[in-house]
C-alpha cells in the first residue's frame, strides 16, 4: 500500500508542477512595461494556409526597453505578421519599414498597471483551482485504496501529506504572483 501512496504523491506533485509551469507561462505574457519578445508569444500568422506561431516565421528581439523588432525570414510576410499582431489584440501597433516591423511599446498608465495586476491575480487563482483539482484527484485515489484495505490511520496520514503538497505549491503560486505584481507596479 505504501508504494501506491508514494505513486499518488508523485502524481500529485507532477500535476502541481505542470500547473505551476502553465501559470509561469501565462504570467510571462502579461507585460510589465518593458518590451519583451515573449509579449508576442501567442501571436499566430497565416503562413501558406496554416496558422503558424510568429516565432516560426520570424526573429523577435528587443531593440531597447521600449521597442520590439520583428525580422521575418520572408519579406512577403511583413503585412501578414503585422495583421497577426494587430489581430492578437495586444494593444500594439507594428510599423512596417519594408525590412522589418518595429513595435513601440507604450509606457503603462497607473490604471493599466492595476488592470494587469488584476489579470495576474485571475491567472494565479486559475492556478490554485488547478491545484485543488489535483488534490481532489489524489484524495479520490486514496479513497479507492481505502476500499482495497487501506487502514484509517494510513488514509488520514495520506490525506495530510496530499494537503502538505498542495499547500507548498499554493505558496509557490503566491510567491510568483507577488513577484509579478512588483514587476508590473514598478515604474
C-alpha positions as CSV (number, residue, x, y, z in Angstrom):
1,X,0.0,0.0,0.0
2,X,2.8,2.4,0.7
3,X,4.1,2.1,-2.9
4,X,0.7,3.1,-4.2
5,X,0.6,6.0,-1.8
6,X,4.0,7.2,-3.0
7,X,2.8,6.9,-6.6
8,X,-0.2,9.1,-5.7
9,X,2.1,11.7,-4.0
10,X,4.4,11.7,-7.0
11,X,1.5,12.1,-9.4
12,X,0.1,15.0,-7.3
13,X,3.5,16.7,-7.3
14,X,3.8,16.2,-11.1
15,X,0.4,17.6,-11.8
16,X,1.0,20.6,-9.5
17,X,4.4,21.3,-11.2
18,X,2.7,21.3,-14.6
19,X,0.0,23.7,-13.2
20,X,2.8,25.9,-11.9
21,X,4.7,25.9,-15.2
22,X,1.5,26.8,-17.0
23,X,0.9,29.7,-14.6
24,X,4.5,30.9,-15.2
25,X,3.9,30.9,-19.0
26,X,0.7,32.8,-18.6
27,X,2.3,35.4,-16.3
28,X,5.2,35.9,-18.8
29,X,2.5,37.0,-21.4
30,X,1.4,39.8,-19.1
31,X,3.7,42.6,-19.9
32,X,5.3,44.7,-17.2
33,X,6.0,47.9,-19.0
34,X,9.2,46.9,-20.8
35,X,9.5,45.4,-24.2
36,X,10.0,41.6,-24.3
37,X,9.9,39.1,-27.2
38,X,7.6,36.9,-25.0
39,X,4.9,39.5,-25.4
40,X,4.3,38.2,-28.9
41,X,4.4,34.5,-27.8
42,X,0.7,33.8,-28.6
43,X,0.7,35.6,-32.0
44,X,-0.3,33.3,-34.9
45,X,0.4,34.1,-38.5
46,X,-1.3,32.9,-41.6
47,X,1.5,31.1,-43.4
48,X,0.8,29.1,-46.6
49,X,-2.8,28.5,-45.4
50,X,-1.9,27.3,-41.9
51,X,-1.8,29.3,-38.6
52,X,1.8,29.3,-37.5
53,X,3.4,30.7,-34.3
54,X,5.2,34.0,-35.0
55,X,8.5,32.6,-33.7
56,X,8.5,30.0,-36.5
57,X,8.4,32.6,-39.3
58,X,10.5,35.5,-37.9
59,X,13.1,36.5,-35.4
60,X,11.7,38.5,-32.5
61,X,14.1,40.7,-30.5
62,X,14.1,43.9,-28.5
63,X,16.0,46.9,-29.7
64,X,15.7,48.7,-26.4
65,X,13.4,48.8,-23.4
66,X,10.5,50.2,-25.4
67,X,10.9,48.7,-28.9
68,X,10.3,45.1,-30.2
69,X,11.8,44.3,-33.6
70,X,10.3,41.5,-35.8
71,X,12.5,40.4,-38.6
72,X,10.6,38.0,-40.9
73,X,12.5,35.3,-42.8
74,X,10.5,36.2,-45.9
75,X,9.8,39.8,-46.6
76,X,6.5,38.9,-48.2
77,X,5.2,38.0,-44.7
78,X,5.6,41.6,-43.3
79,X,1.9,42.5,-43.8
80,X,0.7,39.1,-42.6
81,X,2.8,39.4,-39.4
82,X,1.5,43.0,-38.8
83,X,-2.1,41.8,-39.3
84,X,-1.4,38.9,-36.9
85,X,0.0,41.2,-34.2
86,X,-3.0,43.6,-34.5
87,X,-5.5,40.7,-34.5
88,X,-3.9,39.3,-31.3
89,X,-5.4,42.3,-29.6
90,X,-2.3,43.1,-27.5
91,X,-2.7,46.8,-27.9
92,X,0.5,47.0,-30.0
93,X,0.8,48.8,-33.4
94,X,3.5,47.5,-35.6
95,X,5.3,49.9,-38.0
96,X,6.5,48.4,-41.3
97,X,9.7,49.9,-42.7
98,X,10.0,47.5,-45.6
99,X,12.6,45.3,-44.0
100,X,11.2,44.6,-40.5
101,X,8.4,45.5,-38.1
102,X,9.1,48.0,-35.3
103,X,6.7,47.9,-32.4
104,X,6.9,50.7,-29.9
105,X,5.7,49.5,-26.5
106,X,3.8,52.4,-24.9
107,X,4.5,53.1,-21.2
108,X,1.9,51.8,-18.9
109,X,-0.6,54.1,-17.1
110,X,-1.4,53.6,-13.5
111,X,-4.9,52.3,-14.4
112,X,-3.5,49.9,-17.0
113,X,-1.0,48.6,-14.4
114,X,-3.9,47.9,-12.0
115,X,-5.7,46.0,-14.7
116,X,-2.6,43.9,-15.4
117,X,-2.3,43.1,-11.7
118,X,-6.0,42.0,-11.7
119,X,-5.3,39.8,-14.7
120,X,-2.3,38.3,-13.0
121,X,-4.4,37.6,-9.9
122,X,-7.0,35.9,-12.1
123,X,-4.3,33.7,-13.6
124,X,-3.0,32.9,-10.1
125,X,-6.5,31.9,-9.0
126,X,-6.9,29.7,-12.0
127,X,-3.6,28.0,-11.0
128,X,-5.0,27.5,-7.5
129,X,-8.2,26.0,-8.9
130,X,-5.9,23.6,-10.9
131,X,-4.1,22.7,-7.7
132,X,-7.4,22.0,-5.9
133,X,-8.5,19.7,-8.7
134,X,-5.2,17.9,-8.4
135,X,-5.7,17.5,-4.7
136,X,-9.2,16.2,-5.3
137,X,-7.9,13.6,-7.8
138,X,-5.3,12.4,-5.3
139,X,-7.8,12.2,-2.5
140,X,-10.2,10.2,-4.7
141,X,-7.3,7.7,-5.4
142,X,-6.7,7.4,-1.6
143,X,-10.4,6.7,-1.1
144,X,-10.1,3.9,-3.7
145,X,-7.2,2.5,-1.8
146,X,-9.3,2.6,1.4
147,X,-11.8,0.3,-0.3
148,X,-9.0,-2.1,-1.1
149,X,-8.0,-2.3,2.6
150,X,-6.0,0.8,3.5
151,X,-6.2,1.4,7.2
152,X,-7.9,4.6,8.5
153,X,-4.7,5.9,10.1
154,X,-2.8,5.5,6.8
155,X,-5.7,7.2,5.0
156,X,-5.6,10.2,7.3
157,X,-1.8,10.4,7.0
158,X,-2.0,10.2,3.2
159,X,-4.7,12.9,3.2
160,X,-2.4,15.1,5.3
161,X,0.5,14.5,3.0
162,X,-1.5,15.5,-0.1
163,X,-2.6,18.6,1.7
164,X,1.0,19.5,2.6
165,X,2.0,19.1,-1.1
166,X,-0.9,21.3,-2.1
167,X,0.0,23.9,0.4
168,X,3.6,24.0,-0.7
169,X,2.6,24.5,-4.4
170,X,0.0,27.1,-3.4
171,X,2.7,29.1,-1.6
172,X,4.8,28.9,-4.8
173,X,1.8,30.4,-6.7
174,X,1.5,33.2,-4.1
175,X,5.2,33.9,-4.4
176,X,5.0,34.1,-8.3
177,X,2.1,36.4,-8.1
178,X,3.9,38.7,-5.6
179,X,6.9,38.9,-7.9
180,X,4.7,39.7,-10.9
181,X,2.8,42.3,-9.0
182,X,6.0,44.1,-8.0
183,X,7.3,43.8,-11.6
184,X,4.0,45.3,-13.0
185,X,3.7,48.2,-10.5
186,X,7.4,49.2,-10.8
187,X,7.6,52.3,-13.0
